[in-house]
Amino acid sequence: MQPYQVDTVKRNTLAQQVMEQIITLLISGQLKPGDRLPPEMDLMEQMDVSRPVVREALSSLETLEIITRKPRGGTFVNDKVGSSPFRAMLAISINNLPAVIEARMTLELGLVTIAAEKITDAELAELAETIENIRLNDEDYGLYDKMFHRIIAYSAKNPIVEGMIDSLLIAHEKTDSLIKFREPELTIQYHTAIYEALKKRDPVEAYIKMYDHLKYVRDKILKDQQ
């Protein structure tokens, strides 16, 4: 197999650098959607790292849905990566927490204003149901929190940004995983305010209420990381 043109990696951030090298191969066109990655042994030799480092990097890429690992079948670049370069950029910066949070805010604030114009009564009903489910599952409501934001994102009905929405949800999972304590009543208050703004079809109010929500989440997470 022809070796890829990659740099050996430094030993301070090994797994992150291996991940970045693979993303670089995608961006440069040396790797394409659907391609099979070299075996772990080849990657170890080409990048001068250990097997645990390679596996950690591949695990991160799999979580980001950039690759798929098939038992005894090899590791493949997902076909949809080519239509979602934002996902690759997220992968490179996944450990830059302020940047990930700001990316999430940028996407959601834009989407919620369009959603205010396009959201259907059926989608509003789904939003209301997620709020009630948070109330009923106050100890473990992460699924319904994510569902709330997903409904809003897809209700914008914009095919151009749909490729970004999966990445938005990955950023949501990343930030959600860092929350040390839950505040279901506060989440319900924020979600209800956003819901009411969308129900009134008011994009300005929807923007303000979403910003209030996401700013609180950002400040809370960054404070916990200090």
Biotite code that builds the C-alpha atoms (Angstrom):
import biotite.structure as struc

atoms = struc.array([
    struc.Atom([0.000, 0.000, 0.000], chain_id="A", res_id=1, res_name="MET", atom_name="CA", element="C"),
    struc.Atom([1.331, 3.442, -0.977], chain_id="A", res_id=2, res_name="GLN", atom_name="CA", element="C"),
    struc.Atom([2.197, 5.411, 2.197], chain_id="A", res_id=3, res_name="PRO", atom_name="CA", element="C"),
    struc.Atom([0.223, 8.622, 2.732], chain_id="A", res_id=4, res_name="TYR", atom_name="CA", element="C"),
    struc.Atom([2.135, 11.877, 2.895], chain_id="A", res_id=5, res_name="GLN", atom_name="CA", element="C"),
    struc.Atom([1.798, 12.615, 6.595], chain_id="A", res_id=6, res_name="VAL", atom_name="CA", element="C"),
    struc.Atom([4.041, 14.091, 9.241], chain_id="A", res_id=7, res_name="ASP", atom_name="CA", element="C"),
    struc.Atom([5.263, 12.168, 12.257], chain_id="A", res_id=8, res_name="THR", atom_name="CA", element="C"),
    struc.Atom([3.453, 13.437, 15.321], chain_id="A", res_id=9, res_name="VAL", atom_name="CA", element="C"),
    struc.Atom([4.819, 14.980, 18.491], chain_id="A", res_id=10, res_name="LYS", atom_name="CA", element="C"),
    struc.Atom([4.246, 13.167, 21.737], chain_id="A", res_id=11, res_name="ARG", atom_name="CA", element="C"),
    struc.Atom([2.350, 15.847, 23.664], chain_id="A", res_id=12, res_name="ASN", atom_name="CA", element="C"),
    struc.Atom([-1.069, 15.494, 22.052], chain_id="A", res_id=13, res_name="THR", atom_name="CA", element="C"),
    struc.Atom([-0.705, 12.244, 20.175], chain_id="A", res_id=14, res_name="LEU", atom_name="CA", element="C"),
    struc.Atom([-4.268, 11.065, 19.638], chain_id="A", res_id=15, res_name="ALA", atom_name="CA", element="C"),
    struc.Atom([-5.441, 14.564, 18.730], chain_id="A", res_id=16, res_name="GLN", atom_name="CA", element="C"),
    struc.Atom([-2.629, 14.944, 16.206], chain_id="A", res_id=17, res_name="GLN", atom_name="CA", element="C"),
    struc.Atom([-3.328, 11.551, 14.631], chain_id="A", res_id=18, res_name="VAL", atom_name="CA", element="C"),
    struc.Atom([-6.965, 12.573, 14.264], chain_id="A", res_id=19, res_name="MET", atom_name="CA", element="C"),
    struc.Atom([-5.920, 15.870, 12.681], chain_id="A", res_id=20, res_name="GLU", atom_name="CA", element="C"),
    struc.Atom([-3.604, 14.052, 10.256], chain_id="A", res_id=21, res_name="GLN", atom_name="CA", element="C"),
    struc.Atom([-6.470, 11.857, 9.051], chain_id="A", res_id=22, res_name="ILE", atom_name="CA", element="C"),
    struc.Atom([-8.727, 14.904, 8.680], chain_id="A", res_id=23, res_name="ILE", atom_name="CA", element="C"),
    struc.Atom([-5.956, 16.596, 6.684], chain_id="A", res_id=24, res_name="THR", atom_name="CA", element="C"),
    struc.Atom([-5.885, 13.587, 4.353], chain_id="A", res_id=25, res_name="LEU", atom_name="CA", element="C"),
    struc.Atom([-9.600, 14.089, 3.759], chain_id="A", res_id=26, res_name="LEU", atom_name="CA", element="C"),
    struc.Atom([-9.282, 17.820, 3.155], chain_id="A", res_id=27, res_name="ILE", atom_name="CA", element="C"),
    struc.Atom([-6.342, 17.340, 0.766], chain_id="A", res_id=28, res_name="SER", atom_name="CA", element="C"),
    struc.Atom([-8.160, 14.637, -1.179], chain_id="A", res_id=29, res_name="GLY", atom_name="CA", element="C"),
    struc.Atom([-5.656, 11.877, -0.398], chain_id="A", res_id=30, res_name="GLN", atom_name="CA", element="C"),
    struc.Atom([-8.539, 10.147, 1.390], chain_id="A", res_id=31, res_name="LEU", atom_name="CA", element="C"),
    struc.Atom([-12.040, 10.239, -0.045], chain_id="A", res_id=32, res_name="LYS", atom_name="CA", element="C"),
    struc.Atom([-15.478, 9.250, 1.246], chain_id="A", res_id=33, res_name="PRO", atom_name="CA", element="C"),
    struc.Atom([-15.814, 5.484, 0.992], chain_id="A", res_id=34, res_name="GLY", atom_name="CA", element="C"),
    struc.Atom([-12.048, 4.830, 1.117], chain_id="A", res_id=35, res_name="ASP", atom_name="CA", element="C"),
    struc.Atom([-10.669, 2.182, 3.424], chain_id="A", res_id=36, res_name="ARG", atom_name="CA", element="C"),
    struc.Atom([-8.059, 3.328, 5.937], chain_id="A", res_id=37, res_name="LEU", atom_name="CA", element="C"),
    struc.Atom([-4.776, 1.426, 6.240], chain_id="A", res_id=38, res_name="PRO", atom_name="CA", element="C"),
    struc.Atom([-4.541, -1.203, 8.994], chain_id="A", res_id=39, res_name="PRO", atom_name="CA", element="C"),
    struc.Atom([-3.654, 0.009, 12.471], chain_id="A", res_id=40, res_name="GLU", atom_name="CA", element="C"),
    struc.Atom([-0.107, -1.352, 12.139], chain_id="A", res_id=41, res_name="MET", atom_name="CA", element="C"),
    struc.Atom([0.482, 0.748, 9.015], chain_id="A", res_id=42, res_name="ASP", atom_name="CA", element="C"),
    struc.Atom([-0.861, 3.882, 10.690], chain_id="A", res_id=43, res_name="LEU", atom_name="CA", element="C"),
    struc.Atom([1.349, 3.210, 13.709], chain_id="A", res_id=44, res_name="MET", atom_name="CA", element="C"),
    struc.Atom([4.451, 2.951, 11.537], chain_id="A", res_id=45, res_name="GLU", atom_name="CA", element="C"),
    struc.Atom([3.657, 5.929, 9.296], chain_id="A", res_id=46, res_name="GLN", atom_name="CA", element="C"),
    struc.Atom([2.848, 8.245, 12.212], chain_id="A", res_id=47, res_name="MET", atom_name="CA", element="C"),
    struc.Atom([5.321, 6.778, 14.701], chain_id="A", res_id=48, res_name="ASP", atom_name="CA", element="C"),
    struc.Atom([2.818, 6.217, 17.494], chain_id="A", res_id=49, res_name="VAL", atom_name="CA", element="C"),
    struc.Atom([1.592, 3.300, 19.596], chain_id="A", res_id=50, res_name="SER", atom_name="CA", element="C"),
    struc.Atom([-1.510, 1.207, 18.959], chain_id="A", res_id=51, res_name="ARG", atom_name="CA", element="C"),
    struc.Atom([-3.452, 2.741, 21.912], chain_id="A", res_id=52, res_name="PRO", atom_name="CA", element="C"),
    struc.Atom([-2.885, 6.208, 20.424], chain_id="A", res_id=53, res_name="VAL", atom_name="CA", element="C"),
    struc.Atom([-4.151, 5.129, 16.991], chain_id="A", res_id=54, res_name="VAL", atom_name="CA", element="C"),
    struc.Atom([-7.172, 3.447, 18.548], chain_id="A", res_id=55, res_name="ARG", atom_name="CA", element="C"),
    struc.Atom([-8.017, 6.518, 20.615], chain_id="A", res_id=56, res_name="GLU", atom_name="CA", element="C"),
    struc.Atom([-7.854, 8.708, 17.508], chain_id="A", res_id=57, res_name="ALA", atom_name="CA", element="C"),
    struc.Atom([-10.006, 6.289, 15.495], chain_id="A", res_id=58, res_name="LEU", atom_name="CA", element="C"),
    struc.Atom([-12.504, 6.077, 18.336], chain_id="A", res_id=59, res_name="SER", atom_name="CA", element="C"),
    struc.Atom([-12.854, 9.872, 18.334], chain_id="A", res_id=60, res_name="SER", atom_name="CA", element="C"),
    struc.Atom([-13.346, 9.920, 14.558], chain_id="A", res_id=61, res_name="LEU", atom_name="CA", element="C"),
    struc.Atom([-15.958, 7.189, 14.857], chain_id="A", res_id=62, res_name="GLU", atom_name="CA", element="C"),
    struc.Atom([-17.823, 9.167, 17.520], chain_id="A", res_id=63, res_name="THR", atom_name="CA", element="C"),
    struc.Atom([-17.866, 12.100, 15.105], chain_id="A", res_id=64, res_name="LEU", atom_name="CA", element="C"),
    struc.Atom([-19.216, 9.712, 12.431], chain_id="A", res_id=65, res_name="GLU", atom_name="CA", element="C"),
    struc.Atom([-16.321, 10.495, 10.112], chain_id="A", res_id=66, res_name="ILE", atom_name="CA", element="C"),
    struc.Atom([-15.315, 6.829, 9.925], chain_id="A", res_id=67, res_name="ILE", atom_name="CA", element="C"),
    struc.Atom([-16.992, 3.470, 10.434], chain_id="A", res_id=68, res_name="THR", atom_name="CA", element="C"),
    struc.Atom([-15.133, 0.461, 11.823], chain_id="A", res_id=69, res_name="ARG", atom_name="CA", element="C"),
    struc.Atom([-16.433, -2.911, 10.705], chain_id="A", res_id=70, res_name="LYS", atom_name="CA", element="C"),
    struc.Atom([-15.413, -6.021, 12.681], chain_id="A", res_id=71, res_name="PRO", atom_name="CA", element="C"),
    struc.Atom([-12.907, -7.956, 10.576], chain_id="A", res_id=72, res_name="ARG", atom_name="CA", element="C"),
    struc.Atom([-13.878, -5.721, 7.660], chain_id="A", res_id=73, res_name="GLY", atom_name="CA", element="C"),
    struc.Atom([-11.637, -2.703, 8.122], chain_id="A", res_id=74, res_name="GLY", atom_name="CA", element="C"),
    struc.Atom([-12.135, 1.004, 8.769], chain_id="A", res_id=75, res_name="THR", atom_name="CA", element="C"),
    struc.Atom([-13.860, 3.167, 6.152], chain_id="A", res_id=76, res_name="PHE", atom_name="CA", element="C"),
    struc.Atom([-14.407, 6.872, 5.618], chain_id="A", res_id=77, res_name="VAL", atom_name="CA", element="C"),
    struc.Atom([-18.138, 7.558, 5.718], chain_id="A", res_id=78, res_name="ASN", atom_name="CA", element="C"),
    struc.Atom([-19.745, 8.526, 2.429], chain_id="A", res_id=79, res_name="ASP", atom_name="CA", element="C"),
    struc.Atom([-21.472, 11.595, 3.881], chain_id="A", res_id=80, res_name="LYS", atom_name="CA", element="C"),
    struc.Atom([-18.256, 13.249, 5.059], chain_id="A", res_id=81, res_name="VAL", atom_name="CA", element="C"),
    struc.Atom([-17.719, 14.897, 1.689], chain_id="A", res_id=82, res_name="GLY", atom_name="CA", element="C"),
    struc.Atom([-21.019, 16.773, 1.978], chain_id="A", res_id=83, res_name="SER", atom_name="CA", element="C"),
    struc.Atom([-20.293, 17.920, 5.517], chain_id="A", res_id=84, res_name="SER", atom_name="CA", element="C"),
    struc.Atom([-16.901, 19.648, 5.754], chain_id="A", res_id=85, res_name="PRO", atom_name="CA", element="C"),
    struc.Atom([-18.147, 21.334, 8.921], chain_id="A", res_id=86, res_name="PHE", atom_name="CA", element="C"),
    struc.Atom([-17.948, 17.933, 10.610], chain_id="A", res_id=87, res_name="ARG", atom_name="CA", element="C"),
    struc.Atom([-14.245, 17.707, 9.755], chain_id="A", res_id=88, res_name="ALA", atom_name="CA", element="C"),
    struc.Atom([-13.597, 21.194, 11.129], chain_id="A", res_id=89, res_name="MET", atom_name="CA", element="C"),
    struc.Atom([-15.420, 20.215, 14.317], chain_id="A", res_id=90, res_name="LEU", atom_name="CA", element="C"),
    struc.Atom([-13.229, 17.133, 14.628], chain_id="A", res_id=91, res_name="ALA", atom_name="CA", element="C"),
    struc.Atom([-10.061, 19.202, 14.452], chain_id="A", res_id=92, res_name="ILE", atom_name="CA", element="C"),
    struc.Atom([-11.304, 21.640, 17.110], chain_id="A", res_id=93, res_name="SER", atom_name="CA", element="C"),
    struc.Atom([-13.328, 19.262, 19.285], chain_id="A", res_id=94, res_name="ILE", atom_name="CA", element="C"),
    struc.Atom([-11.095, 19.920, 22.321], chain_id="A", res_id=95, res_name="ASN", atom_name="CA", element="C"),
    struc.Atom([-11.234, 23.700, 21.888], chain_id="A", res_id=96, res_name="ASN", atom_name="CA", element="C"),
    struc.Atom([-14.240, 24.034, 24.156], chain_id="A", res_id=97, res_name="LEU", atom_name="CA", element="C"),
    struc.Atom([-14.964, 27.773, 23.732], chain_id="A", res_id=98, res_name="PRO", atom_name="CA", element="C"),
    struc.Atom([-14.823, 27.344, 19.936], chain_id="A", res_id=99, res_name="ALA", atom_name="CA", element="C"),
    struc.Atom([-17.178, 24.340, 20.024], chain_id="A", res_id=100, res_name="VAL", atom_name="CA", element="C"),
    struc.Atom([-19.681, 26.224, 22.171], chain_id="A", res_id=101, res_name="ILE", atom_name="CA", element="C"),
    struc.Atom([-19.514, 29.305, 19.944], chain_id="A", res_id=102, res_name="GLU", atom_name="CA", element="C"),
    struc.Atom([-20.035, 27.143, 16.849], chain_id="A", res_id=103, res_name="ALA", atom_name="CA", element="C"),
    struc.Atom([-23.110, 25.630, 18.445], chain_id="A", res_id=104, res_name="ARG", atom_name="CA", element="C"),
    struc.Atom([-24.421, 29.093, 19.344], chain_id="A", res_id=105, res_name="MET", atom_name="CA", element="C"),
    struc.Atom([-23.799, 30.443, 15.846], chain_id="A", res_id=106, res_name="THR", atom_name="CA", element="C"),
    struc.Atom([-25.736, 27.632, 14.195], chain_id="A", res_id=107, res_name="LEU", atom_name="CA", element="C"),
    struc.Atom([-28.611, 27.459, 16.655], chain_id="A", res_id=108, res_name="GLU", atom_name="CA", element="C"),
    struc.Atom([-29.200, 31.208, 16.768], chain_id="A", res_id=109, res_name="LEU", atom_name="CA", element="C"),
    struc.Atom([-29.481, 31.330, 12.991], chain_id="A", res_id=110, res_name="GLY", atom_name="CA", element="C"),
    struc.Atom([-31.664, 28.240, 12.770], chain_id="A", res_id=111, res_name="LEU", atom_name="CA", element="C"),
    struc.Atom([-34.126, 29.321, 15.450], chain_id="A", res_id=112, res_name="VAL", atom_name="CA", element="C"),
    struc.Atom([-34.929, 32.576, 13.629], chain_id="A", res_id=113, res_name="THR", atom_name="CA", element="C"),
    struc.Atom([-35.736, 30.679, 10.418], chain_id="A", res_id=114, res_name="ILE", atom_name="CA", element="C"),
    struc.Atom([-37.640, 28.072, 12.423], chain_id="A", res_id=115, res_name="ALA", atom_name="CA", element="C"),
    struc.Atom([-39.885, 30.838, 13.769], chain_id="A", res_id=116, res_name="ALA", atom_name="CA", element="C"),
    struc.Atom([-41.041, 31.452, 10.202], chain_id="A", res_id=117, res_name="GLU", atom_name="CA", element="C"),
    struc.Atom([-41.344, 27.817, 9.111], chain_id="A", res_id=118, res_name="LYS", atom_name="CA", element="C"),
    struc.Atom([-42.155, 25.627, 12.111], chain_id="A", res_id=119, res_name="ILE", atom_name="CA", element="C"),
    struc.Atom([-45.395, 23.665, 11.782], chain_id="A", res_id=120, res_name="THR", atom_name="CA", element="C"),
    struc.Atom([-48.095, 23.101, 14.370], chain_id="A", res_id=121, res_name="ASP", atom_name="CA", element="C"),
    struc.Atom([-47.074, 19.424, 14.479], chain_id="A", res_id=122, res_name="ALA", atom_name="CA", element="C"),
    struc.Atom([-43.463, 20.371, 15.232], chain_id="A", res_id=123, res_name="GLU", atom_name="CA", element="C"),
    struc.Atom([-44.624, 22.788, 17.940], chain_id="A", res_id=124, res_name="LEU", atom_name="CA", element="C"),
    struc.Atom([-46.561, 19.936, 19.486], chain_id="A", res_id=125, res_name="ALA", atom_name="CA", element="C"),
    struc.Atom([-43.404, 17.795, 19.432], chain_id="A", res_id=126, res_name="GLU", atom_name="CA", element="C"),
    struc.Atom([-41.496, 20.591, 21.182], chain_id="A", res_id=127, res_name="LEU", atom_name="CA", element="C"),
    struc.Atom([-44.146, 20.816, 23.881], chain_id="A", res_id=128, res_name="ALA", atom_name="CA", element="C"),
    struc.Atom([-43.920, 17.049, 24.359], chain_id="A", res_id=129, res_name="GLU", atom_name="CA", element="C"),
    struc.Atom([-40.145, 17.207, 24.925], chain_id="A", res_id=130, res_name="THR", atom_name="CA", element="C"),
    struc.Atom([-40.649, 19.863, 27.595], chain_id="A", res_id=131, res_name="ILE", atom_name="CA", element="C"),
    struc.Atom([-43.180, 17.656, 29.368], chain_id="A", res_id=132, res_name="GLU", atom_name="CA", element="C"),
    struc.Atom([-40.807, 14.680, 29.116], chain_id="A", res_id=133, res_name="ASN", atom_name="CA", element="C"),
    struc.Atom([-38.041, 16.725, 30.755], chain_id="A", res_id=134, res_name="ILE", atom_name="CA", element="C"),
    struc.Atom([-40.489, 17.436, 33.570], chain_id="A", res_id=135, res_name="ARG", atom_name="CA", element="C"),
    struc.Atom([-41.273, 13.721, 33.946], chain_id="A", res_id=136, res_name="LEU", atom_name="CA", element="C"),
    struc.Atom([-37.658, 12.538, 33.636], chain_id="A", res_id=137, res_name="ASN", atom_name="CA", element="C"),
    struc.Atom([-35.896, 15.227, 35.619], chain_id="A", res_id=138, res_name="ASP", atom_name="CA", element="C"),
    struc.Atom([-32.950, 13.030, 36.644], chain_id="A", res_id=139, res_name="GLU", atom_name="CA", element="C"),
    struc.Atom([-32.042, 11.906, 33.129], chain_id="A", res_id=140, res_name="ASP", atom_name="CA", element="C"),
    struc.Atom([-33.499, 14.192, 30.517], chain_id="A", res_id=141, res_name="TYR", atom_name="CA", element="C"),
    struc.Atom([-30.546, 14.592, 28.146], chain_id="A", res_id=142, res_name="GLY", atom_name="CA", element="C"),
    struc.Atom([-32.338, 12.731, 25.340], chain_id="A", res_id=143, res_name="LEU", atom_name="CA", element="C"),
    struc.Atom([-35.306, 15.110, 25.442], chain_id="A", res_id=144, res_name="TYR", atom_name="CA", element="C"),
    struc.Atom([-33.071, 18.162, 25.691], chain_id="A", res_id=145, res_name="ASP", atom_name="CA", element="C"),
    struc.Atom([-31.256, 17.092, 22.533], chain_id="A", res_id=146, res_name="LYS", atom_name="CA", element="C"),
    struc.Atom([-34.564, 16.251, 20.837], chain_id="A", res_id=147, res_name="MET", atom_name="CA", element="C"),
    struc.Atom([-35.838, 19.767, 21.548], chain_id="A", res_id=148, res_name="PHE", atom_name="CA", element="C"),
    struc.Atom([-32.891, 21.340, 19.759], chain_id="A", res_id=149, res_name="HIS", atom_name="CA", element="C"),
    struc.Atom([-33.027, 18.820, 16.899], chain_id="A", res_id=150, res_name="ARG", atom_name="CA", element="C"),
    struc.Atom([-36.699, 19.584, 16.184], chain_id="A", res_id=151, res_name="ILE", atom_name="CA", element="C"),
    struc.Atom([-35.942, 23.296, 15.974], chain_id="A", res_id=152, res_name="ILE", atom_name="CA", element="C"),
    struc.Atom([-32.941, 22.758, 13.703], chain_id="A", res_id=153, res_name="ALA", atom_name="CA", element="C"),
    struc.Atom([-34.808, 20.574, 11.220], chain_id="A", res_id=154, res_name="TYR", atom_name="CA", element="C"),
    struc.Atom([-37.923, 22.745, 11.300], chain_id="A", res_id=155, res_name="SER", atom_name="CA", element="C"),
    struc.Atom([-35.871, 25.409, 9.508], chain_id="A", res_id=156, res_name="ALA", atom_name="CA", element="C"),
    struc.Atom([-36.160, 23.126, 6.456], chain_id="A", res_id=157, res_name="LYS", atom_name="CA", element="C"),
    struc.Atom([-33.014, 24.327, 4.752], chain_id="A", res_id=158, res_name="ASN", atom_name="CA", element="C"),
    struc.Atom([-31.240, 21.602, 2.745], chain_id="A", res_id=159, res_name="PRO", atom_name="CA", element="C"),
    struc.Atom([-28.016, 23.591, 2.545], chain_id="A", res_id=160, res_name="ILE", atom_name="CA", element="C"),
    struc.Atom([-27.498, 23.685, 6.303], chain_id="A", res_id=161, res_name="VAL", atom_name="CA", element="C"),
    struc.Atom([-28.820, 20.183, 6.960], chain_id="A", res_id=162, res_name="GLU", atom_name="CA", element="C"),
    struc.Atom([-25.283, 18.870, 6.584], chain_id="A", res_id=163, res_name="GLY", atom_name="CA", element="C"),
    struc.Atom([-24.306, 21.046, 9.531], chain_id="A", res_id=164, res_name="MET", atom_name="CA", element="C"),
    struc.Atom([-27.092, 19.915, 11.833], chain_id="A", res_id=165, res_name="ILE", atom_name="CA", element="C"),
    struc.Atom([-25.509, 16.552, 12.685], chain_id="A", res_id=166, res_name="ASP", atom_name="CA", element="C"),
    struc.Atom([-22.348, 18.415, 13.600], chain_id="A", res_id=167, res_name="SER", atom_name="CA", element="C"),
    struc.Atom([-24.415, 20.805, 15.691], chain_id="A", res_id=168, res_name="LEU", atom_name="CA", element="C"),
    struc.Atom([-25.826, 17.837, 17.592], chain_id="A", res_id=169, res_name="LEU", atom_name="CA", element="C"),
    struc.Atom([-22.325, 16.419, 18.096], chain_id="A", res_id=170, res_name="ILE", atom_name="CA", element="C"),
    struc.Atom([-21.292, 19.788, 19.542], chain_id="A", res_id=171, res_name="ALA", atom_name="CA", element="C"),
    struc.Atom([-24.392, 19.605, 21.740], chain_id="A", res_id=172, res_name="HIS", atom_name="CA", element="C"),
    struc.Atom([-23.333, 16.170, 23.011], chain_id="A", res_id=173, res_name="GLU", atom_name="CA", element="C"),
    struc.Atom([-19.809, 17.429, 23.679], chain_id="A", res_id=174, res_name="LYS", atom_name="CA", element="C"),
    struc.Atom([-21.034, 20.369, 25.752], chain_id="A", res_id=175, res_name="THR", atom_name="CA", element="C"),
    struc.Atom([-23.778, 18.324, 27.414], chain_id="A", res_id=176, res_name="ASP", atom_name="CA", element="C"),
    struc.Atom([-21.245, 15.732, 28.588], chain_id="A", res_id=177, res_name="SER", atom_name="CA", element="C"),
    struc.Atom([-19.374, 18.442, 30.521], chain_id="A", res_id=178, res_name="LEU", atom_name="CA", element="C"),
    struc.Atom([-22.325, 19.592, 32.610], chain_id="A", res_id=179, res_name="ILE", atom_name="CA", element="C"),
    struc.Atom([-21.624, 18.466, 36.178], chain_id="A", res_id=180, res_name="LYS", atom_name="CA", element="C"),
    struc.Atom([-25.076, 19.013, 37.648], chain_id="A", res_id=181, res_name="PHE", atom_name="CA", element="C"),
    struc.Atom([-28.533, 19.214, 36.092], chain_id="A", res_id=182, res_name="ARG", atom_name="CA", element="C"),
    struc.Atom([-31.127, 21.914, 36.611], chain_id="A", res_id=183, res_name="GLU", atom_name="CA", element="C"),
    struc.Atom([-34.327, 20.533, 35.074], chain_id="A", res_id=184, res_name="PRO", atom_name="CA", element="C"),
    struc.Atom([-36.574, 23.354, 36.231], chain_id="A", res_id=185, res_name="GLU", atom_name="CA", element="C"),
    struc.Atom([-34.267, 25.953, 34.700], chain_id="A", res_id=186, res_name="LEU", atom_name="CA", element="C"),
    struc.Atom([-34.030, 23.972, 31.463], chain_id="A", res_id=187, res_name="THR", atom_name="CA", element="C"),
    struc.Atom([-37.816, 23.816, 31.329], chain_id="A", res_id=188, res_name="ILE", atom_name="CA", element="C"),
    struc.Atom([-38.014, 27.596, 31.807], chain_id="A", res_id=189, res_name="GLN", atom_name="CA", element="C"),
    struc.Atom([-35.562, 28.275, 28.975], chain_id="A", res_id=190, res_name="TYR", atom_name="CA", element="C"),
    struc.Atom([-37.177, 25.755, 26.625], chain_id="A", res_id=191, res_name="HIS", atom_name="CA", element="C"),
    struc.Atom([-40.665, 27.035, 27.382], chain_id="A", res_id=192, res_name="THR", atom_name="CA", element="C"),
    struc.Atom([-39.615, 30.618, 26.602], chain_id="A", res_id=193, res_name="ALA", atom_name="CA", element="C"),
    struc.Atom([-38.160, 29.497, 23.256], chain_id="A", res_id=194, res_name="ILE", atom_name="CA", element="C"),
    struc.Atom([-41.284, 27.444, 22.527], chain_id="A", res_id=195, res_name="TYR", atom_name="CA", element="C"),
    struc.Atom([-43.586, 30.386, 23.233], chain_id="A", res_id=196, res_name="GLU", atom_name="CA", element="C"),
    struc.Atom([-41.564, 32.653, 20.930], chain_id="A", res_id=197, res_name="ALA", atom_name="CA", element="C"),
    struc.Atom([-41.743, 30.058, 18.135], chain_id="A", res_id=198, res_name="LEU", atom_name="CA", element="C"),
    struc.Atom([-45.460, 29.583, 18.731], chain_id="A", res_id=199, res_name="LYS", atom_name="CA", element="C"),
    struc.Atom([-45.914, 33.353, 18.192], chain_id="A", res_id=200, res_name="LYS", atom_name="CA", element="C"),
    struc.Atom([-43.809, 33.079, 14.999], chain_id="A", res_id=201, res_name="ARG", atom_name="CA", element="C"),
    struc.Atom([-41.568, 35.820, 16.360], chain_id="A", res_id=202, res_name="ASP", atom_name="CA", element="C"),
    struc.Atom([-37.984, 35.364, 15.058], chain_id="A", res_id=203, res_name="PRO", atom_name="CA", element="C"),
    struc.Atom([-36.524, 38.224, 17.122], chain_id="A", res_id=204, res_name="VAL", atom_name="CA", element="C"),
    struc.Atom([-37.930, 36.930, 20.397], chain_id="A", res_id=205, res_name="GLU", atom_name="CA", element="C"),
    struc.Atom([-36.932, 33.366, 19.446], chain_id="A", res_id=206, res_name="ALA", atom_name="CA", element="C"),
    struc.Atom([-33.361, 34.587, 18.853], chain_id="A", res_id=207, res_name="TYR", atom_name="CA", element="C"),
    struc.Atom([-33.261, 36.395, 22.208], chain_id="A", res_id=208, res_name="ILE", atom_name="CA", element="C"),
    struc.Atom([-34.668, 33.449, 24.169], chain_id="A", res_id=209, res_name="LYS", atom_name="CA", element="C"),
    struc.Atom([-32.303, 30.979, 22.495], chain_id="A", res_id=210, res_name="MET", atom_name="CA", element="C"),
    struc.Atom([-29.369, 33.302, 23.162], chain_id="A", res_id=211, res_name="TYR", atom_name="CA", element="C"),
    struc.Atom([-30.333, 33.564, 26.833], chain_id="A", res_id=212, res_name="ASP", atom_name="CA", element="C"),
    struc.Atom([-30.430, 29.766, 27.047], chain_id="A", res_id=213, res_name="HIS", atom_name="CA", element="C"),
    struc.Atom([-27.159, 29.095, 25.242], chain_id="A", res_id=214, res_name="LEU", atom_name="CA", element="C"),
    struc.Atom([-25.286, 31.893, 27.021], chain_id="A", res_id=215, res_name="LYS", atom_name="CA", element="C"),
    struc.Atom([-26.275, 30.369, 30.349], chain_id="A", res_id=216, res_name="TYR", atom_name="CA", element="C"),
    struc.Atom([-25.084, 26.932, 29.203], chain_id="A", res_id=217, res_name="VAL", atom_name="CA", element="C"),
    struc.Atom([-21.803, 28.403, 27.917], chain_id="A", res_id=218, res_name="ARG", atom_name="CA", element="C"),
    struc.Atom([-21.090, 30.335, 31.108], chain_id="A", res_id=219, res_name="ASP", atom_name="CA", element="C"),
    struc.Atom([-21.939, 27.347, 33.273], chain_id="A", res_id=220, res_name="LYS", atom_name="CA", element="C"),
    struc.Atom([-19.694, 24.914, 31.357], chain_id="A", res_id=221, res_name="ILE", atom_name="CA", element="C"),
    struc.Atom([-16.717, 27.267, 31.083], chain_id="A", res_id=222, res_name="LEU", atom_name="CA", element="C"),
    struc.Atom([-16.965, 28.132, 34.782], chain_id="A", res_id=223, res_name="LYS", atom_name="CA", element="C"),
    struc.Atom([-16.919, 24.408, 35.662], chain_id="A", res_id=224, res_name="ASP", atom_name="CA", element="C"),
    struc.Atom([-13.772, 23.955, 33.540], chain_id="A", res_id=225, res_name="GLN", atom_name="CA", element="C"),
    struc.Atom([-11.780, 26.566, 35.445], chain_id="A", res_id=226, res_name="GLN", atom_name="CA", element="C"),
])
